[in-house]
């Protein structure tokens, strides 16, 4: 999939801007604070309703304006199907349109565009809390597994009900039906996550060998959140029953897929605490590129890749390796930099350069 056009209106420093990206590597150059990252942020918003920069959502709206708007025409492969995607945010809520028609559920919009993002905060995938790693796997499952969203929603509903009951006295009998629901959908969720992590391993091993060969062989390990994953529904149900007393004292459910995590073991660095910050960045980059590749294998089309401030995040050698890889795959990518990086001229992939200055975007000859 790729963006044929991107329009921004009243998003941060942008009053109005439009660009027509190329199908290959797109580089946005300009001084710091001119709005380069905001262009990538707009792409991320269309795909998830979230900004990788964090903060208050209303801060996205340009000062003094009632709402922001982002629009893109995307092209879905292999049939070259064109879809118009629109997202707006007022001080009250998000609203979305597909081909001009309003959609009630934002997830309907997000299903149309898959974006893999590498940015300065991405190291949290390795060094941050388990929620970052769960979100990483769940992003892929949302896009490649038709049943994932339904399973996830049913699990979350049962989890909310059990948590509410745990705050009440004398509720043991009332917990039974919700624990059965949690076990049923939690086991299904665990199976999907474990299967995706297993699918990811070959590509991840190849990426780590490419970008961080000094770490040696890599092995992903999944922790199911307090119950033996091999026991499935029965094991999770037993774990929930055994945890009732503790959970009532805590006021929330302490076991289950919402507490799951995964880690990477390296032959030359057995625990993540042994990785340097530079190694963390390379491992995260390897994870994200492997994720994009696995997505393409399943869906038959590549996600859009956005890489913010890439030359500042990587040394010259690893930057060159990354650009070579981007030029070798049929994915549309967006890179920001204060100066144009040296791109691999031998590639047959088209490249396009844009200059960003004080909320304006202009295409450059390259």
C-alpha positions in Angstrom: 0.0 0.0 0.0 1.1 3.6 -0.5 0.0 7.2 -0.2 -0.8 8.8 -3.6 -1.4 12.2 -1.8 -1.3 13.7 1.7 -3.1 16.9 2.8 -2.8 18.5 6.2 -4.9 21.4 7.5 -4.4 23.1 10.9 -2.1 20.4 12.2 0.5 21.9 14.6 2.4 24.5 12.5 0.7 23.7 9.3 -2.1 25.9 8.1 -2.5 24.0 4.9 -0.1 21.7 3.0 -0.3 19.0 0.3 2.3 16.7 -1.1 2.3 13.9 -3.7 4.8 11.3 -2.4 6.7 9.0 -4.7 6.2 5.2 -4.6 9.7 4.5 -3.2 11.8 6.5 -0.7 10.6 10.0 0.2 13.0 12.3 2.1 11.8 15.4 3.9 14.6 17.8 4.7 14.6 21.1 6.7 15.8 22.7 9.9 14.6 21.5 13.3 11.2 22.8 14.3 9.9 23.4 10.7 7.3 20.6 10.6 9.1 17.6 9.1 8.0 15.3 11.9 4.5 16.6 11.7 4.2 15.2 8.2 5.1 11.8 9.5 2.7 12.3 12.4 -0.1 13.0 10.0 0.5 9.6 8.4 0.6 7.9 11.7 -2.7 9.6 12.8 -4.5 8.3 9.7 -3.4 4.8 10.5 -4.1 4.7 14.3 -5.5 8.0 15.6 -2.4 8.2 17.8 0.7 10.4 17.6 4.1 8.7 18.2 5.1 12.0 19.9 2.6 11.5 22.7 1.2 14.4 24.7 -2.3 15.9 24.7 -4.3 15.2 21.6 -5.8 18.7 21.5 -2.3 20.1 21.2 -2.2 18.7 17.7 -4.7 21.4 16.6 -3.1 24.6 15.3 -3.5 27.4 17.9 -6.7 29.3 17.5 -8.4 26.8 15.2 -11.4 24.6 15.9 -10.2 21.4 14.4 -7.5 19.7 12.4 -7.9 17.7 9.2 -5.8 15.1 7.5 -6.6 13.5 4.2 -4.9 11.0 2.0 -5.7 9.0 -1.1 -4.1 5.6 -0.7 -3.5 2.9 -3.2 -4.0 -0.7 -2.1 -2.1 -3.4 -3.9 -2.1 -5.6 -5.8 -5.4 -4.4 -7.5 -4.4 -0.7 -7.3 -7.6 0.0 -5.4 -7.8 3.7 -4.5 -9.3 4.8 -1.2 -9.9 8.3 0.1 -9.2 8.5 3.9 -10.1 11.5 6.0 -9.6 12.2 9.7 -10.5 15.3 11.7 -10.1 16.2 15.3 -12.1 18.9 17.1 -11.8 19.8 20.8 -14.4 17.1 21.5 -13.7 14.0 19.4 -12.2 12.4 16.3 -14.3 11.8 13.1 -13.4 9.8 10.1 -14.5 9.4 6.4 -13.8 6.8 3.8 -14.4 7.9 0.2 -16.4 10.8 1.6 -18.7 8.7 3.7 -18.7 9.0 7.5 -17.7 5.9 9.4 -18.8 5.3 13.0 -15.9 3.2 14.1 -12.4 4.7 13.8 -11.0 1.1 13.5 -12.7 0.9 10.1 -10.5 3.7 8.9 -7.4 2.3 10.5 -7.8 -1.0 8.7 -7.2 0.7 5.4 -3.7 1.9 6.2 -0.8 0.1 7.9 2.2 2.2 9.1 5.4 0.9 10.7 7.2 3.7 12.5 10.8 4.1 13.7 11.3 7.3 15.8 13.5 8.5 18.7 11.1 7.0 21.3 11.0 3.6 19.6 13.7 2.2 22.0 10.8 1.7 24.4 10.0 -1.5 22.5 13.1 -3.0 24.2 13.7 -0.9 27.3 10.1 0.2 28.1 7.2 -1.5 29.8 5.4 -4.6 28.6 2.6 -2.6 27.1 4.9 -1.4 24.3 5.7 -5.0 23.3 2.1 -6.1 23.5 1.1 -3.2 21.2 3.8 -4.2 18.7 2.3 -7.7 18.3 -1.3 -6.6 18.4 -0.7 -4.0 15.7 0.3 -6.8 13.3 -2.6 -9.1 14.4 -5.1 -6.2 13.9 -4.0 -6.0 10.3 -3.4 -9.7 9.4 -5.8 -11.7 11.5 -9.6 -11.1 10.7 -10.7 -12.5 14.1 -8.2 -10.6 16.3 -10.3 -7.5 16.9 -13.4 -9.4 17.9 -11.4 -11.7 20.3 -9.5 -8.7 21.8 -12.8 -6.8 22.4 -14.5 -9.7 24.1 -11.5 -10.3 26.3 -11.4 -6.6 27.3 -15.1 -6.7 28.1 -14.8 -9.7 30.3 -11.7 -8.1 32.0 -13.6 -4.9 32.8 -16.5 -6.9 34.3 -14.2 -9.0 36.4 -12.3 -5.9 37.6 -15.6 -4.2 38.6 -16.7 -7.3 40.5 -13.4 -7.5 42.3 -14.1 -4.2 44.0 -17.3 -5.5 45.5 -17.7 -7.7 48.6 -18.8 -11.4 48.4 -18.6 -11.8 44.7 -17.0 -15.2 44.1 -20.0 -16.8 42.4 -20.5 -13.8 40.2 -16.9 -14.1 38.9 -17.4 -17.6 37.4 -19.0 -16.6 34.0 -16.6 -13.7 33.4 -13.6 -15.9 34.3 -14.8 -18.5 31.7 -15.1 -15.7 29.2 -11.6 -14.4 30.0 -10.1 -17.9 29.8 -11.8 -18.6 26.4 -10.8 -15.4 24.7 -7.5 -15.0 26.5 -6.4 -18.4 25.3 -7.3 -17.5 21.8 -5.4 -14.2 22.1 -2.3 -16.0 23.4 -2.4 -18.5 20.5 -2.5 -15.6 18.0 0.3 -13.7 19.7 2.6 -16.8 20.0 2.0 -17.7 16.3 2.9 -14.2 15.1 6.1 -14.1 17.2 7.0 -17.5 15.7 6.3 -16.1 12.2 8.5 -13.1 12.9 11.5 -15.1 14.1 13.2 -16.0 10.7 12.9 -12.4 9.4 14.0 -11.0 12.7 17.1 -13.3 12.8 18.0 -12.1 9.3 17.6 -8.4 10.3 19.7 -8.7 13.5 22.4 -10.5 11.5 22.3 -7.6 9.1 22.3 -4.7 11.5 23.7 -6.1 14.7 25.7 -9.2 13.9 27.8 -8.9 17.1 24.8 -9.9 19.2 24.7 -13.4 17.7 21.6 -15.6 17.3 18.3 -14.2 18.5 15.5 -16.2 20.2 12.1 -14.5 21.0 10.4 -15.7 24.2 6.7 -15.2 25.0 5.4 -14.9 28.5 1.6 -15.4 28.6 0.8 -13.3 31.7 0.8 -15.5 34.7 -0.4 -18.9 33.4 1.4 -21.6 31.4 0.6 -20.9 27.7 0.7 -24.6 26.9 -2.3 -25.2 29.3 -4.5 -22.9 27.1 -8.0 -22.1 28.4 -7.8 -24.6 31.2 -4.6 -23.2 32.5 -5.8 -19.6 32.4 -9.0 -20.5 34.1 -7.1 -22.2 36.9 -4.8 -19.3 37.3 -7.7 -16.8 37.5 -9.3 -19.0 40.2 -6.1 -19.2 42.2 -5.6 -15.5 42.0 -9.0 -14.5 43.3 -7.9 -13.6 46.8 -4.9 -11.6 45.7 -6.9 -9.9 42.9 -9.7 -8.9 45.3 -7.0 -7.3 47.5 -5.5 -5.5 44.5 -8.8 -4.6 43.0 -7.8 -5.8 39.5 -7.0 -8.9 37.5 -3.3 -9.8 37.9 -3.1 -12.7 35.4 -3.9 -13.0 31.7 -2.9 -11.8 28.3 -3.3 -8.1 29.4 -0.2 -8.8 31.5 1.7 -10.7 28.8 5.2 -9.8 27.6 7.9 -11.0 25.2 11.6 -10.7 25.2 14.6 -11.4 23.0 17.5 -13.5 24.1 20.8 -13.0 22.2 23.7 -15.5 22.1 26.2 -12.7 22.9 24.0 -10.7 25.2 21.5 -13.0 27.1 19.5 -10.2 28.8 18.2 -6.9 27.4 19.9 -5.0 30.3 23.3 -5.8 28.7 22.4 -4.0 25.5 23.9 -0.5 24.9 21.6 2.3 23.8 23.1 2.0 20.3 22.4 -1.8 20.2 18.8 -1.1 21.5 18.2 1.1 18.5 19.5 -1.5 16.1 17.5 -4.2 17.6 14.3 -2.1 17.5 15.0 -1.2 13.9 15.4 -4.9 13.2 12.1 -5.7 14.9 10.2 -3.1 13.0 11.7 -4.0 9.6 11.0 -7.7 10.2 7.5 -6.8 11.2 7.0 -4.9 7.9 8.4 -7.9 6.0 6.2 -10.4 7.7 3.2 -8.2 7.1 4.0 -8.1 3.4 4.4 -11.9 3.3 0.9 -12.3 4.7 -1.0 -9.5 3.1 0.7 -9.4 -0.3 1.5 -5.7 0.1 4.0 -3.7 2.2 3.0 -1.3 4.9 4.1 2.3 4.7 7.4 2.9 6.5 8.1 6.2 8.4 11.5 6.8 9.9 11.8 10.1 11.8 15.2 11.8 12.1 17.0 8.7 10.8 20.5 10.2 10.3 20.5 11.3 14.0 19.4 7.9 15.3 22.0 5.8 13.3 25.7 6.1 12.6 26.8 6.6 9.1 27.4 2.9 8.4 24.1 1.7 9.8 22.3 4.5 8.0 23.7 3.4 4.7 22.6 -0.2 5.4 19.1 1.0 6.2 18.8 3.1 3.1 20.1 0.2 1.0 17.5 -2.1 2.5 14.7 0.4 1.9 15.8 0.8 -1.7 15.7 -3.0 -2.1 12.1 -3.6 -1.1 8.9 -2.5 -2.9 7.7 -0.4 0.1 6.9 3.3 0.2 8.9 5.0 2.9 9.2 8.5 4.5 12.4 9.7 6.1 13.1 13.1 7.8 16.5 14.7 8.1 18.0 18.1 8.6 20.2 17.5 5.5 19.7 15.1 2.6 21.3 11.7 3.3 23.4 10.0 0.7 20.9 7.7 -1.1 21.9 4.5 -2.9 22.0 5.6 -6.6 22.2 2.0 -7.9 18.6 1.4 -6.8 15.9 1.3 -9.4 13.4 2.4 -6.8 12.1 5.9 -7.3 13.1 8.6 -4.8 11.5 12.0 -4.1 12.8 14.9 -2.0 10.8 17.5 -0.2 11.9 20.7 1.6 9.9 21.7 4.7 10.1 25.2 6.0 7.8 26.9 8.6 4.7 24.8 7.8 5.2 24.6 4.0 6.3 21.6 1.9 7.9 21.9 -1.5 9.0 19.2 -3.8 12.6 19.3 -4.9 14.3 18.0 -8.0 16.5 15.1 -7.3 
